[in-house]
Amino acid sequence: MIECLSRKGTDKGYVLWALAAVGDPLACEAVITWFEPVLRKLEKNPEADPRGNAIFAIAYLEQITAPKAADLLQRFQKIAESLPPPTRRDLADHTRLFSSWKQSTNNA
């Protein structure tokens, strides 16, 4: 499953969802490698992830204790409020980090 993150033509959202569901620590480097360029794009343009695949990368990374994961989560938190409302709702529904947004995003 991990190798699917680097393979062209695979649905990264499904792969990330599955990895987040099991929280396999062996996938940490692959998820970080996939997520870093996505985060850079989101930092420049909050609409750069139209499929919302980053949501499940966040759901995975918040389960991992690696310092690099914590750094990426911190960077993501800085831009999260600028993401489109549907993405913010999905973050509230699928992550612990943004679960406090549930009430406010359901009214957006």
Backbone bond lengths (Angstrom), bond angles and torsions (degrees), N, CA, C in turn:
res aa  C-N    CA-C-N  psi(-1)  N-CA   C-N-CA  omega(-1)  CA-C   N-CA-C  phi
1 M - - - 1.447 - - 1.525 110.76 -
2 I 1.327 117.36 -40.71 1.462 121.76 -176.55 1.526 111.46 -58.29
3 E 1.321 116.56 -41.58 1.461 119.96 -177.95 1.526 112.65 -64.65
4 C 1.318 117.64 -18.34 1.466 121.33 179.17 1.527 112.32 -66.27
5 L 1.326 118.16 -22.79 1.463 120.26 178.97 1.523 112.26 -68.67
6 S 1.309 116.98 -25.54 1.466 119.68 179.90 1.524 112.50 -101.86
7 R 1.321 117.69 -4.53 1.456 121.69 -177.74 1.529 110.08 -89.54
8 K 1.318 116.53 129.74 1.463 120.66 176.66 1.515 109.78 -67.56
9 G 1.332 115.15 144.63 1.450 120.43 174.83 1.518 115.01 89.49
10 T 1.323 117.89 -1.16 1.464 118.46 177.47 1.522 109.57 -95.72
11 D 1.310 116.09 150.93 1.460 121.49 178.44 1.526 107.69 -78.52
12 K 1.319 116.18 100.92 1.461 121.07 -175.90 1.524 111.43 -64.57
13 G 1.314 117.92 -32.41 1.463 121.27 179.14 1.516 111.51 -59.97
14 Y 1.306 116.49 -44.67 1.466 120.16 179.02 1.523 110.97 -64.59
15 V 1.320 116.65 -44.39 1.468 121.30 -179.58 1.529 109.80 -61.79
16 L 1.338 117.03 -46.65 1.461 120.66 -179.57 1.524 111.34 -65.16
17 W 1.332 116.49 -38.48 1.467 120.24 177.31 1.531 110.08 -59.97
18 A 1.328 116.12 -46.15 1.463 120.45 -179.02 1.528 110.89 -64.59
19 L 1.326 117.11 -42.20 1.463 119.84 179.17 1.526 111.17 -65.68
20 A 1.325 116.92 -38.44 1.467 120.26 177.37 1.523 110.72 -65.92
21 A 1.320 117.05 -35.60 1.465 120.69 -179.17 1.521 111.66 -65.09
22 V 1.329 117.05 -37.85 1.464 119.70 -178.39 1.526 112.78 -96.71
23 G 1.322 117.54 -20.60 1.461 120.57 178.56 1.513 114.24 61.61
24 D 1.307 117.35 35.00 1.465 122.29 -177.31 1.533 110.81 -64.89
25 P 1.325 118.78 113.79 1.467 120.55 -179.12 1.532 113.47 -64.21
26 L 1.320 117.38 -19.28 1.466 120.05 178.26 1.528 112.08 -68.65
27 A 1.317 117.38 -17.56 1.462 121.30 -179.06 1.527 112.49 -88.48
28 C 1.317 117.38 -2.95 1.460 121.47 -173.24 1.530 112.69 -52.46
29 E 1.309 117.52 -53.29 1.471 120.28 -176.89 1.525 111.45 -62.91
30 A 1.315 117.96 -39.75 1.465 121.18 179.50 1.525 111.32 -65.57
31 V 1.326 117.71 -41.83 1.461 120.82 179.54 1.519 109.91 -67.19
32 I 1.321 116.94 -43.74 1.471 120.19 178.10 1.522 110.66 -61.05
33 T 1.324 116.48 -44.84 1.471 120.59 179.16 1.520 111.21 -60.77
34 W 1.324 117.90 -40.01 1.472 121.19 177.93 1.533 110.45 -70.36
35 F 1.325 117.24 -41.76 1.458 121.16 -171.08 1.531 114.29 -76.27
36 E 1.320 119.15 -32.18 1.463 120.80 -176.12 1.535 113.34 -55.00
37 P 1.337 119.68 -50.82 1.469 118.17 179.10 1.532 112.82 -67.69
38 V 1.318 116.83 -31.23 1.469 120.27 177.13 1.526 109.39 -65.28
39 L 1.308 117.13 -43.07 1.463 121.10 178.65 1.522 110.92 -63.75
40 R 1.323 117.44 -41.65 1.473 119.70 177.26 1.523 110.76 -58.88
41 K 1.322 117.38 -41.82 1.465 121.02 177.70 1.525 111.14 -64.81
42 L 1.330 117.14 -42.26 1.460 120.82 179.47 1.523 111.67 -65.70
43 E 1.312 117.15 -32.96 1.455 120.44 177.61 1.524 111.24 -65.60
44 K 1.321 116.96 -29.66 1.464 121.76 177.77 1.522 112.09 -87.24
45 N 1.348 115.72 -35.33 1.465 121.12 -176.18 1.527 108.71 -145.48
46 P 1.332 118.59 107.31 1.466 121.52 -177.25 1.531 114.74 -60.57
47 E 1.328 117.30 -12.90 1.465 120.50 179.46 1.529 112.06 -102.86
48 A 1.324 117.11 18.05 1.469 122.01 -175.10 1.528 113.87 -76.64
49 D 1.328 117.90 -5.26 1.472 121.14 179.64 1.530 108.41 -124.11
50 P 1.335 117.08 70.64 1.468 119.64 -173.15 1.534 114.32 -63.26
51 R 1.329 117.88 -23.99 1.471 120.45 178.92 1.527 112.21 -86.03
52 G 1.325 116.57 -10.15 1.458 120.18 177.79 1.517 114.86 72.25
53 N 1.324 116.91 24.51 1.461 120.01 -178.72 1.527 112.93 -63.88
54 A 1.322 116.33 -27.83 1.468 119.93 -179.12 1.527 111.79 -61.50
55 I 1.315 117.36 -25.77 1.467 121.19 -178.99 1.526 110.46 -57.14
56 F 1.311 117.07 -45.32 1.460 119.84 -177.64 1.529 111.88 -77.96
57 A 1.333 117.31 -23.31 1.460 119.54 171.15 1.528 109.00 -66.12
58 I 1.325 117.04 -41.17 1.465 121.46 176.86 1.530 109.70 -63.71
59 A 1.324 116.54 -44.84 1.468 120.55 179.52 1.527 110.93 -59.87
60 Y 1.319 116.96 -34.47 1.461 120.56 176.59 1.528 110.59 -73.83
61 L 1.326 117.07 -51.88 1.462 121.05 -173.83 1.524 113.25 -61.99
62 E 1.331 116.90 -30.05 1.465 117.84 -179.50 1.536 112.15 -70.42
63 Q 1.308 117.22 -9.99 1.468 121.83 177.16 1.529 112.62 -93.46
64 I 1.315 116.52 -9.40 1.459 122.48 -171.73 1.525 110.01 -102.78
65 T 1.329 116.68 141.31 1.459 120.52 -177.48 1.530 113.87 -96.69
66 A 1.311 118.10 5.03 1.465 121.15 -178.81 1.534 110.31 -64.59
67 P 1.334 117.57 137.75 1.470 120.41 179.30 1.530 113.02 -56.13
68 K 1.325 116.94 -37.64 1.471 120.37 -179.93 1.532 110.47 -63.77
69 A 1.320 117.56 -37.65 1.469 121.11 177.32 1.520 110.02 -63.80
70 A 1.324 116.61 -43.00 1.470 120.24 178.97 1.525 111.24 -62.96
71 D 1.320 117.06 -39.53 1.469 120.95 178.14 1.530 111.20 -62.84
72 L 1.332 116.42 -43.92 1.462 120.50 179.97 1.522 110.98 -65.81
73 L 1.316 117.36 -40.27 1.464 120.46 178.02 1.522 110.95 -63.06
74 Q 1.308 116.48 -39.52 1.463 120.64 178.58 1.527 110.82 -64.10
75 R 1.322 116.68 -43.41 1.472 120.24 177.14 1.520 110.61 -62.78
76 F 1.338 116.65 -42.00 1.458 120.37 -179.18 1.524 111.02 -63.96
77 Q 1.325 117.45 -39.55 1.460 120.44 179.65 1.520 112.09 -58.60
78 K 1.319 116.81 -31.88 1.471 120.79 -179.55 1.524 112.48 -66.84
79 I 1.316 117.44 -27.91 1.468 120.20 -177.07 1.525 113.14 -107.54
80 A 1.305 117.72 -8.08 1.467 121.53 -171.80 1.525 113.50 -57.44
81 E 1.310 117.76 -39.63 1.467 119.30 -177.77 1.522 112.68 -69.65
82 S 1.331 117.59 -16.90 1.466 120.15 178.69 1.530 112.46 -88.58
83 L 1.332 117.37 -3.57 1.470 120.74 179.65 1.526 110.32 -72.02
84 P 1.328 117.42 156.91 1.467 120.60 179.55 1.540 111.11 -59.63
85 P 1.340 117.23 149.24 1.470 121.31 -178.47 1.537 115.11 -51.40
86 P 1.338 119.94 -42.08 1.477 117.70 178.75 1.535 112.24 -62.14
87 T 1.315 116.64 -36.23 1.472 120.05 178.65 1.518 109.99 -67.97
88 R 1.331 116.78 -41.23 1.468 119.80 178.55 1.524 110.71 -63.16
89 R 1.330 117.19 -38.98 1.476 120.27 177.10 1.523 110.67 -62.73
90 D 1.324 116.37 -43.86 1.464 120.37 179.53 1.528 111.35 -65.56
91 L 1.324 117.25 -37.71 1.464 120.09 175.57 1.527 110.15 -60.97
92 A 1.323 116.71 -42.70 1.468 120.87 179.21 1.526 111.04 -63.55
93 D 1.320 116.66 -37.24 1.470 120.88 -177.93 1.529 114.14 -77.61
94 H 1.336 117.25 -30.37 1.465 120.25 -169.87 1.525 115.71 -113.40
95 T 1.319 117.87 -0.88 1.466 119.40 179.91 1.523 110.48 -131.14
96 R 1.312 115.21 150.96 1.473 119.70 173.59 1.522 109.76 -75.99
97 L 1.315 116.08 -36.13 1.456 122.04 -175.91 1.529 112.46 -56.72
98 F 1.320 116.09 -35.29 1.466 120.57 -176.94 1.530 112.78 -114.92
99 S 1.302 117.65 15.53 1.468 120.44 -177.85 1.520 112.77 -62.83
100 S 1.318 117.51 -25.04 1.468 119.94 178.06 1.527 112.45 -67.70
101 W 1.311 117.26 -13.71 1.461 121.39 178.77 1.527 112.30 -79.19
102 K 1.310 118.57 -10.44 1.473 120.53 -172.55 1.511 113.07 -49.95
103 Q 1.289 118.08 -50.35 1.459 121.27 -177.50 1.532 111.37 -64.21
104 S 1.318 116.98 -48.43 1.470 119.63 -176.01 1.515 113.43 -70.58
105 T 1.347 118.59 -35.05 1.459 119.73 -179.00 1.523 112.19 -78.29
106 N 1.306 118.40 -25.56 1.457 119.80 177.67 1.525 111.10 -69.53
107 N 1.327 116.37 -19.84 1.450 120.13 178.29 1.520 111.87 -94.62
108 A 1.332 118.60 -5.45 1.468 121.80 -177.43 1.514 111.27 -78.01
